[in-house]
Protein backbone atom coordinates (compact mmCIF):
# COMPACT_ATOMS: atom_id res chain seq x y z
CA UNK A 1 0.00 0.00 0.00
CA UNK A 2 1.35 3.41 -0.93
CA UNK A 3 1.68 5.99 1.80
CA UNK A 4 1.61 9.72 1.29
CA UNK A 5 3.02 12.35 3.58
CA UNK A 6 3.68 16.02 3.37
CA UNK A 7 7.13 16.98 2.08
CA UNK A 8 9.22 19.96 3.25
CA UNK A 9 7.50 22.37 0.85
CA UNK A 10 3.98 21.08 1.50
CA UNK A 11 3.90 18.72 -1.50
CA UNK A 12 2.63 15.20 -1.19
CA UNK A 13 5.32 12.56 -1.60
CA UNK A 14 4.53 8.98 -2.50
CA UNK A 15 6.37 5.99 -1.13
CA UNK A 16 6.18 2.61 -2.82
CA UNK A 17 6.49 -0.82 -1.28
CA UNK A 18 8.82 -3.15 -3.12
CA UNK A 19 10.27 -6.59 -2.62
CA UNK A 20 13.66 -7.79 -3.87
CA UNK A 21 14.86 -11.39 -3.84
CA UNK A 22 18.45 -12.31 -4.77
CA UNK A 23 19.57 -15.92 -5.18
CA UNK A 24 23.21 -16.55 -6.02
CA UNK A 25 25.37 -19.61 -6.40
CA UNK A 26 29.13 -19.13 -6.51
CA UNK A 27 31.20 -15.98 -6.51
CA UNK A 28 32.62 -14.14 -9.54
CA UNK A 29 35.85 -13.51 -7.62
CA UNK A 30 36.70 -16.97 -6.26
CA UNK A 31 34.78 -19.53 -8.33
CA UNK A 32 35.05 -20.68 -11.95
CA UNK A 33 31.28 -20.62 -12.47
CA UNK A 34 28.52 -18.58 -10.86
CA UNK A 35 24.90 -17.59 -11.44
CA UNK A 36 22.63 -14.96 -9.93
CA UNK A 37 18.87 -14.44 -10.10
CA UNK A 38 17.38 -11.09 -9.05
CA UNK A 39 13.63 -10.62 -8.74
CA UNK A 40 12.28 -7.14 -7.93
CA UNK A 41 8.55 -6.60 -7.58
CA UNK A 42 6.92 -3.27 -6.89
CA UNK A 43 3.94 -4.18 -4.72
CA UNK A 44 2.30 -0.79 -5.17
CA UNK A 45 2.54 -0.34 -8.95
CA UNK A 46 2.50 -4.04 -9.89
CA UNK A 47 5.61 -3.92 -12.08
CA UNK A 48 8.61 -6.22 -11.91
CA UNK A 49 12.15 -6.88 -13.08
CA UNK A 50 13.71 -10.32 -13.38
CA UNK A 51 17.46 -10.53 -14.07
CA UNK A 52 19.46 -13.71 -14.61
CA UNK A 53 23.23 -13.59 -14.96
CA UNK A 54 25.73 -16.39 -15.28
CA UNK A 55 29.49 -16.26 -15.67
CA UNK A 56 32.28 -18.69 -16.45
CA UNK A 57 36.03 -18.23 -16.15
CA UNK A 58 37.88 -20.05 -18.93
CA UNK A 59 41.25 -19.25 -17.36
CA UNK A 60 42.73 -16.70 -14.98
CA UNK A 61 41.63 -13.25 -16.06
CA UNK A 62 39.18 -14.34 -18.81
CA UNK A 63 35.46 -14.28 -17.98
CA UNK A 64 32.39 -14.67 -20.19
CA UNK A 65 29.03 -13.48 -18.83
CA UNK A 66 25.57 -14.18 -20.19
CA UNK A 67 22.53 -12.32 -18.88
CA UNK A 68 18.80 -11.94 -19.42
CA UNK A 69 16.51 -9.08 -18.30
CA UNK A 70 12.73 -9.39 -18.22
CA UNK A 71 10.83 -6.15 -17.52
CA UNK A 72 7.05 -5.97 -17.04
CA UNK A 73 4.53 -3.40 -15.93
CA UNK A 74 1.99 -0.78 -16.99
CA UNK A 75 3.21 2.12 -19.13
CA UNK A 76 2.89 4.58 -16.24
CA UNK A 77 5.14 2.68 -13.79
CA UNK A 78 8.90 2.92 -13.27
CA UNK A 79 9.74 -0.40 -14.91
CA UNK A 80 6.66 -0.45 -17.12
CA UNK A 81 8.21 2.32 -19.20
CA UNK A 82 10.61 -0.36 -20.43
CA UNK A 83 8.01 -3.11 -20.92
CA UNK A 84 8.66 -5.13 -24.08
CA UNK A 85 12.37 -4.22 -23.87
CA UNK A 86 13.46 -7.62 -22.57
CA UNK A 87 17.03 -8.38 -23.60
CA UNK A 88 19.87 -10.87 -23.60
CA UNK A 89 23.40 -9.61 -23.11
CA UNK A 90 26.87 -11.08 -23.46
CA UNK A 91 30.01 -9.67 -21.88
CA UNK A 92 33.62 -10.79 -22.28
CA UNK A 93 36.03 -9.52 -19.64
CA UNK A 94 39.80 -9.90 -19.77
CA UNK A 95 41.92 -8.72 -16.84
CA UNK A 96 45.69 -8.50 -16.87
C-alpha positions in Angstrom: 0.0 0.0 0.0 1.4 3.4 -0.9 1.7 6.0 1.8 1.6 9.7 1.3 3.0 12.4 3.6 3.7 16.0 3.4 7.1 17.0 2.1 9.2 20.0 3.3 7.5 22.4 0.8 4.0 21.1 1.5 3.9 18.7 -1.5 2.6 15.2 -1.2 5.3 12.6 -1.6 4.5 9.0 -2.5 6.4 6.0 -1.1 6.2 2.6 -2.8 6.5 -0.8 -1.3 8.8 -3.2 -3.1 10.3 -6.6 -2.6 13.7 -7.8 -3.9 14.9 -11.4 -3.8 18.4 -12.3 -4.8 19.6 -15.9 -5.2 23.2 -16.6 -6.0 25.4 -19.6 -6.4 29.1 -19.1 -6.5 31.2 -16.0 -6.5 32.6 -14.1 -9.5 35.8 -13.5 -7.6 36.7 -17.0 -6.3 34.8 -19.5 -8.3 35.1 -20.7 -12.0 31.3 -20.6 -12.5 28.5 -18.6 -10.9 24.9 -17.6 -11.4 22.6 -15.0 -9.9 18.9 -14.4 -10.1 17.4 -11.1 -9.0 13.6 -10.6 -8.7 12.3 -7.1 -7.9 8.6 -6.6 -7.6 6.9 -3.3 -6.9 3.9 -4.2 -4.7 2.3 -0.8 -5.2 2.5 -0.3 -8.9 2.5 -4.0 -9.9 5.6 -3.9 -12.1 8.6 -6.2 -11.9 12.1 -6.9 -13.1 13.7 -10.3 -13.4 17.5 -10.5 -14.1 19.5 -13.7 -14.6 23.2 -13.6 -15.0 25.7 -16.4 -15.3 29.5 -16.3 -15.7 32.3 -18.7 -16.5 36.0 -18.2 -16.2 37.9 -20.0 -18.9 41.2 -19.3 -17.4 42.7 -16.7 -15.0 41.6 -13.2 -16.1 39.2 -14.3 -18.8 35.5 -14.3 -18.0 32.4 -14.7 -20.2 29.0 -13.5 -18.8 25.6 -14.2 -20.2 22.5 -12.3 -18.9 18.8 -11.9 -19.4 16.5 -9.1 -18.3 12.7 -9.4 -18.2 10.8 -6.1 -17.5 7.1 -6.0 -17.0 4.5 -3.4 -15.9 2.0 -0.8 -17.0 3.2 2.1 -19.1 2.9 4.6 -16.2 5.1 2.7 -13.8 8.9 2.9 -13.3 9.7 -0.4 -14.9 6.7 -0.5 -17.1 8.2 2.3 -19.2 10.6 -0.4 -20.4 8.0 -3.1 -20.9 8.7 -5.1 -24.1 12.4 -4.2 -23.9 13.5 -7.6 -22.6 17.0 -8.4 -23.6 19.9 -10.9 -23.6 23.4 -9.6 -23.1 26.9 -11.1 -23.5 30.0 -9.7 -21.9 33.6 -10.8 -22.3 36.0 -9.5 -19.6 39.8 -9.9 -19.8 41.9 -8.7 -16.8 45.7 -8.5 -16.9 
